[in-house]
Amino acid sequence: MEPFLGKEGCWTQRFGRTEVRMYPKDRDGYTLDFEIASIP
């Protein structure tokens, strides 16, 4: 596991060749929206 700071408003965590991106879904950031992507 290695932390990675992505774009503003996006927190990213990498697990090998997989990246999980979390975005605030509401104005206060209490609800998050997740995206999972493979890294080439």
mmCIF file of the N, C-alpha and C atoms, coordinates in Angstrom:
data_MODEL
# 
_entry.id   MODEL 
# 
loop_
_atom_site.group_PDB 
_atom_site.id 
_atom_site.type_symbol 
_atom_site.label_atom_id 
_atom_site.label_alt_id 
_atom_site.label_comp_id 
_atom_site.label_asym_id 
_atom_site.label_entity_id 
_atom_site.label_seq_id 
_atom_site.pdbx_PDB_ins_code 
_atom_site.Cartn_x 
_atom_site.Cartn_y 
_atom_site.Cartn_z 
_atom_site.occupancy 
_atom_site.B_iso_or_equiv 
_atom_site.pdbx_formal_charge 
_atom_site.auth_seq_id 
_atom_site.auth_comp_id 
_atom_site.auth_asym_id 
_atom_site.auth_atom_id 
_atom_site.pdbx_PDB_model_num 
ATOM 1   N N  . MET A 1 1  ? 0.840   -1.178 0.000   1.00 0.00 ? 1  MET A N  1 
ATOM 2   C CA . MET A 1 1  ? 0.000   0.000  0.000   1.00 0.00 ? 1  MET A CA 1 
ATOM 3   C C  . MET A 1 1  ? 0.882   1.237  0.000   1.00 0.00 ? 1  MET A C  1 
ATOM 4   N N  . GLU A 1 2  ? 0.540   2.193  -0.850  1.00 0.00 ? 2  GLU A N  1 
ATOM 5   C CA . GLU A 1 2  ? 1.237   3.466  -0.821  1.00 0.00 ? 2  GLU A CA 1 
ATOM 6   C C  . GLU A 1 2  ? 0.222   4.575  -1.023  1.00 0.00 ? 2  GLU A C  1 
ATOM 7   N N  . PRO A 1 3  ? 0.241   5.596  -0.179  1.00 0.00 ? 3  PRO A N  1 
ATOM 8   C CA . PRO A 1 3  ? -0.708  6.695  -0.338  1.00 0.00 ? 3  PRO A CA 1 
ATOM 9   C C  . PRO A 1 3  ? -0.317  7.556  -1.532  1.00 0.00 ? 3  PRO A C  1 
ATOM 10  N N  . PHE A 1 4  ? -1.291  8.160  -2.141  1.00 0.00 ? 4  PHE A N  1 
ATOM 11  C CA . PHE A 1 4  ? -1.040  9.047  -3.265  1.00 0.00 ? 4  PHE A CA 1 
ATOM 12  C C  . PHE A 1 4  ? -2.065  10.169 -3.215  1.00 0.00 ? 4  PHE A C  1 
ATOM 13  N N  . LEU A 1 5  ? -1.580  11.394 -3.284  1.00 0.00 ? 5  LEU A N  1 
ATOM 14  C CA . LEU A 1 5  ? -2.494  12.532 -3.306  1.00 0.00 ? 5  LEU A CA 1 
ATOM 15  C C  . LEU A 1 5  ? -2.781  12.882 -4.754  1.00 0.00 ? 5  LEU A C  1 
ATOM 16  N N  . GLY A 1 6  ? -4.026  12.721 -5.149  1.00 0.00 ? 6  GLY A N  1 
ATOM 17  C CA . GLY A 1 6  ? -4.428  13.005 -6.523  1.00 0.00 ? 6  GLY A CA 1 
ATOM 18  C C  . GLY A 1 6  ? -4.842  14.451 -6.686  1.00 0.00 ? 6  GLY A C  1 
ATOM 19  N N  . LYS A 1 7  ? -5.771  14.663 -7.580  1.00 0.00 ? 7  LYS A N  1 
ATOM 20  C CA . LYS A 1 7  ? -6.281  16.007 -7.848  1.00 0.00 ? 7  LYS A CA 1 
ATOM 21  C C  . LYS A 1 7  ? -6.998  16.549 -6.618  1.00 0.00 ? 7  LYS A C  1 
ATOM 22  N N  . GLU A 1 8  ? -7.164  17.864 -6.594  1.00 0.00 ? 8  GLU A N  1 
ATOM 23  C CA . GLU A 1 8  ? -7.893  18.487 -5.486  1.00 0.00 ? 8  GLU A CA 1 
ATOM 24  C C  . GLU A 1 8  ? -9.311  17.920 -5.436  1.00 0.00 ? 8  GLU A C  1 
ATOM 25  N N  . GLY A 1 9  ? -9.780  17.594 -4.265  1.00 0.00 ? 9  GLY A N  1 
ATOM 26  C CA . GLY A 1 9  ? -11.102 17.014 -4.109  1.00 0.00 ? 9  GLY A CA 1 
ATOM 27  C C  . GLY A 1 9  ? -11.139 15.516 -4.352  1.00 0.00 ? 9  GLY A C  1 
ATOM 28  N N  . CYS A 1 10 ? -9.954  14.888 -4.479  1.00 0.00 ? 10 CYS A N  1 
ATOM 29  C CA . CYS A 1 10 ? -9.878  13.449 -4.709  1.00 0.00 ? 10 CYS A CA 1 
ATOM 30  C C  . CYS A 1 10 ? -8.780  12.870 -3.832  1.00 0.00 ? 10 CYS A C  1 
ATOM 31  N N  . TRP A 1 11 ? -9.125  11.861 -3.030  1.00 0.00 ? 11 TRP A N  1 
ATOM 32  C CA . TRP A 1 11 ? -8.129  11.149 -2.229  1.00 0.00 ? 11 TRP A CA 1 
ATOM 33  C C  . TRP A 1 11 ? -7.943  9.796  -2.881  1.00 0.00 ? 11 TRP A C  1 
ATOM 34  N N  . THR A 1 12 ? -6.691  9.412  -3.099  1.00 0.00 ? 12 THR A N  1 
ATOM 35  C CA . THR A 1 12 ? -6.394  8.190  -3.846  1.00 0.00 ? 12 THR A CA 1 
ATOM 36  C C  . THR A 1 12 ? -5.548  7.240  -3.024  1.00 0.00 ? 12 THR A C  1 
ATOM 37  N N  . GLN A 1 13 ? -5.867  5.950  -3.093  1.00 0.00 ? 13 GLN A N  1 
ATOM 38  C CA . GLN A 1 13 ? -5.078  4.909  -2.427  1.00 0.00 ? 13 GLN A CA 1 
ATOM 39  C C  . GLN A 1 13 ? -4.774  3.847  -3.466  1.00 0.00 ? 13 GLN A C  1 
ATOM 40  N N  . ARG A 1 14 ? -3.487  3.453  -3.550  1.00 0.00 ? 14 ARG A N  1 
ATOM 41  C CA . ARG A 1 14 ? -3.076  2.434  -4.517  1.00 0.00 ? 14 ARG A CA 1 
ATOM 42  C C  . ARG A 1 14 ? -2.772  1.116  -3.813  1.00 0.00 ? 14 ARG A C  1 
ATOM 43  N N  . PHE A 1 15 ? -3.242  0.037  -4.436  1.00 0.00 ? 15 PHE A N  1 
ATOM 44  C CA . PHE A 1 15 ? -2.983  -1.321 -3.978  1.00 0.00 ? 15 PHE A CA 1 
ATOM 45  C C  . PHE A 1 15 ? -2.410  -2.079 -5.165  1.00 0.00 ? 15 PHE A C  1 
ATOM 46  N N  . GLY A 1 16 ? -1.085  -2.118 -5.281  1.00 0.00 ? 16 GLY A N  1 
ATOM 47  C CA . GLY A 1 16 ? -0.457  -2.739 -6.442  1.00 0.00 ? 16 GLY A CA 1 
ATOM 48  C C  . GLY A 1 16 ? -0.816  -1.966 -7.703  1.00 0.00 ? 16 GLY A C  1 
ATOM 49  N N  . ARG A 1 17 ? -1.509  -2.644 -8.635  1.00 0.00 ? 17 ARG A N  1 
ATOM 50  C CA . ARG A 1 17 ? -1.904  -2.008 -9.891  1.00 0.00 ? 17 ARG A CA 1 
ATOM 51  C C  . ARG A 1 17 ? -3.358  -1.543 -9.873  1.00 0.00 ? 17 ARG A C  1 
ATOM 52  N N  . THR A 1 18 ? -3.961  -1.498 -8.695  1.00 0.00 ? 18 THR A N  1 
ATOM 53  C CA . THR A 1 18 ? -5.338  -1.037 -8.551  1.00 0.00 ? 18 THR A CA 1 
ATOM 54  C C  . THR A 1 18 ? -5.346  0.255  -7.755  1.00 0.00 ? 18 THR A C  1 
ATOM 55  N N  . GLU A 1 19 ? -6.156  1.200  -8.198  1.00 0.00 ? 19 GLU A N  1 
ATOM 56  C CA . GLU A 1 19 ? -6.241  2.501  -7.534  1.00 0.00 ? 19 GLU A CA 1 
ATOM 57  C C  . GLU A 1 19 ? -7.686  2.745  -7.125  1.00 0.00 ? 19 GLU A C  1 
ATOM 58  N N  . VAL A 1 20 ? -7.892  3.164  -5.886  1.00 0.00 ? 20 VAL A N  1 
ATOM 59  C CA . VAL A 1 20 ? -9.214  3.528  -5.391  1.00 0.00 ? 20 VAL A CA 1 
ATOM 60  C C  . VAL A 1 20 ? -9.233  5.043  -5.231  1.00 0.00 ? 20 VAL A C  1 
ATOM 61  N N  . ARG A 1 21 ? -10.198 5.682  -5.882  1.00 0.00 ? 21 ARG A N  1 
ATOM 62  C CA . ARG A 1 21 ? -10.321 7.142  -5.797  1.00 0.00 ? 21 ARG A CA 1 
ATOM 63  C C  . ARG A 1 21 ? -11.603 7.475  -5.054  1.00 0.00 ? 21 ARG A C  1 
ATOM 64  N N  . MET A 1 22 ? -11.494 8.392  -4.105  1.00 0.00 ? 22 MET A N  1 
ATOM 65  C CA . MET A 1 22 ? -12.642 8.808  -3.309  1.00 0.00 ? 22 MET A CA 1 
ATOM 66  C C  . MET A 1 22 ? -12.870 10.297 -3.488  1.00 0.00 ? 22 MET A C  1 
ATOM 67  N N  . TYR A 1 23 ? -14.111 10.635 -3.797  1.00 0.00 ? 23 TYR A N  1 
ATOM 68  C CA . TYR A 1 23 ? -14.503 12.026 -4.008  1.00 0.00 ? 23 TYR A CA 1 
ATOM 69  C C  . TYR A 1 23 ? -15.608 12.377 -3.019  1.00 0.00 ? 23 TYR A C  1 
ATOM 70  N N  . PRO A 1 24 ? -15.662 13.618 -2.536  1.00 0.00 ? 24 PRO A N  1 
ATOM 71  C CA . PRO A 1 24 ? -16.791 14.004 -1.684  1.00 0.00 ? 24 PRO A CA 1 
ATOM 72  C C  . PRO A 1 24 ? -18.076 14.029 -2.514  1.00 0.00 ? 24 PRO A C  1 
ATOM 73  N N  . LYS A 1 25 ? -19.108 13.384 -1.997  1.00 0.00 ? 25 LYS A N  1 
ATOM 74  C CA . LYS A 1 25 ? -20.379 13.328 -2.724  1.00 0.00 ? 25 LYS A CA 1 
ATOM 75  C C  . LYS A 1 25 ? -21.332 14.428 -2.259  1.00 0.00 ? 25 LYS A C  1 
ATOM 76  N N  . ASP A 1 26 ? -21.112 14.898 -1.051  1.00 0.00 ? 26 ASP A N  1 
ATOM 77  C CA . ASP A 1 26 ? -21.920 16.017 -0.566  1.00 0.00 ? 26 ASP A CA 1 
ATOM 78  C C  . ASP A 1 26 ? -20.991 17.189 -0.218  1.00 0.00 ? 26 ASP A C  1 
ATOM 79  N N  . ARG A 1 27 ? -21.567 18.320 0.019   1.00 0.00 ? 27 ARG A N  1 
ATOM 80  C CA . ARG A 1 27 ? -20.800 19.546 0.261   1.00 0.00 ? 27 ARG A CA 1 
ATOM 81  C C  . ARG A 1 27 ? -19.871 19.440 1.460   1.00 0.00 ? 27 ARG A C  1 
ATOM 82  N N  . ASP A 1 28 ? -20.296 18.732 2.503   1.00 0.00 ? 28 ASP A N  1 
ATOM 83  C CA . ASP A 1 28 ? -19.510 18.639 3.735   1.00 0.00 ? 28 ASP A CA 1 
ATOM 84  C C  . ASP A 1 28 ? -18.513 17.480 3.727   1.00 0.00 ? 28 ASP A C  1 
ATOM 85  N N  . GLY A 1 29 ? -18.592 16.600 2.739   1.00 0.00 ? 29 GLY A N  1 
ATOM 86  C CA . GLY A 1 29 ? -17.666 15.481 2.651   1.00 0.00 ? 29 GLY A CA 1 
ATOM 87  C C  . GLY A 1 29 ? -17.988 14.313 3.567   1.00 0.00 ? 29 GLY A C  1 
ATOM 88  N N  . TYR A 1 30 ? -19.228 14.268 4.083   1.00 0.00 ? 30 TYR A N  1 
ATOM 89  C CA . TYR A 1 30 ? -19.616 13.151 4.952   1.00 0.00 ? 30 TYR A CA 1 
ATOM 90  C C  . TYR A 1 30 ? -19.959 11.904 4.136   1.00 0.00 ? 30 TYR A C  1 
ATOM 91  N N  . THR A 1 31 ? -20.391 12.105 2.896   1.00 0.00 ? 31 THR A N  1 
ATOM 92  C CA . THR A 1 31 ? -20.699 11.008 2.000   1.00 0.00 ? 31 THR A CA 1 
ATOM 93  C C  . THR A 1 31 ? -19.660 11.003 0.896   1.00 0.00 ? 31 THR A C  1 
ATOM 94  N N  . LEU A 1 32 ? -19.127 9.813  0.575   1.00 0.00 ? 32 LEU A N  1 
ATOM 95  C CA . LEU A 1 32 ? -18.081 9.717  -0.431  1.00 0.00 ? 32 LEU A CA 1 
ATOM 96  C C  . LEU A 1 32 ? -18.562 8.923  -1.633  1.00 0.00 ? 32 LEU A C  1 
ATOM 97  N N  . ASP A 1 33 ? -17.993 9.236  -2.784  1.00 0.00 ? 33 ASP A N  1 
ATOM 98  C CA . ASP A 1 33 ? -18.225 8.516  -4.021  1.00 0.00 ? 33 ASP A CA 1 
ATOM 99  C C  . ASP A 1 33 ? -16.917 7.814  -4.366  1.00 0.00 ? 33 ASP A C  1 
ATOM 100 N N  . PHE A 1 34 ? -16.950 6.505  -4.632  1.00 0.00 ? 34 PHE A N  1 
ATOM 101 C CA . PHE A 1 34 ? -15.753 5.711  -4.887  1.00 0.00 ? 34 PHE A CA 1 
ATOM 102 C C  . PHE A 1 34 ? -15.638 5.338  -6.358  1.00 0.00 ? 34 PHE A C  1 
ATOM 103 N N  . GLU A 1 35 ? -14.409 5.293  -6.842  1.00 0.00 ? 35 GLU A N  1 
ATOM 104 C CA . GLU A 1 35 ? -14.102 4.829  -8.198  1.00 0.00 ? 35 GLU A CA 1 
ATOM 105 C C  . GLU A 1 35 ? -12.908 3.887  -8.080  1.00 0.00 ? 35 GLU A C  1 
ATOM 106 N N  . ILE A 1 36 ? -12.964 2.727  -8.722  1.00 0.00 ? 36 ILE A N  1 
ATOM 107 C CA . ILE A 1 36 ? -11.872 1.749  -8.699  1.00 0.00 ? 36 ILE A CA 1 
ATOM 108 C C  . ILE A 1 36 ? -11.355 1.604  -10.118 1.00 0.00 ? 36 ILE A C  1 
ATOM 109 N N  . ALA A 1 37 ? -10.018 1.731  -10.271 1.00 0.00 ? 37 ALA A N  1 
ATOM 110 C CA . ALA A 1 37 ? -9.422  1.683  -11.608 1.00 0.00 ? 37 ALA A CA 1 
ATOM 111 C C  . ALA A 1 37 ? -8.150  0.833  -11.593 1.00 0.00 ? 37 ALA A C  1 
ATOM 112 N N  . SER A 1 38 ? -7.877  0.189  -12.728 1.00 0.00 ? 38 SER A N  1 
ATOM 113 C CA . SER A 1 38 ? -6.623  -0.541 -12.916 1.00 0.00 ? 38 SER A CA 1 
ATOM 114 C C  . SER A 1 38 ? -5.607  0.413  -13.525 1.00 0.00 ? 38 SER A C  1 
ATOM 115 N N  . ILE A 1 39 ? -4.366  0.327  -13.048 1.00 0.00 ? 39 ILE A N  1 
ATOM 116 C CA . ILE A 1 39 ? -3.285  1.173  -13.545 1.00 0.00 ? 39 ILE A CA 1 
ATOM 117 C C  . ILE A 1 39 ? -2.420  0.332  -14.471 1.00 0.00 ? 39 ILE A C  1 
ATOM 118 N N  . PRO A 1 40 ? -2.195  0.820  -15.703 1.00 0.00 ? 40 PRO A N  1 
ATOM 119 C CA . PRO A 1 40 ? -1.369  0.028  -16.639 1.00 0.00 ? 40 PRO A CA 1 
ATOM 120 C C  . PRO A 1 40 ? 0.075   -0.096 -16.183 1.00 0.00 ? 40 PRO A C  1 
# 
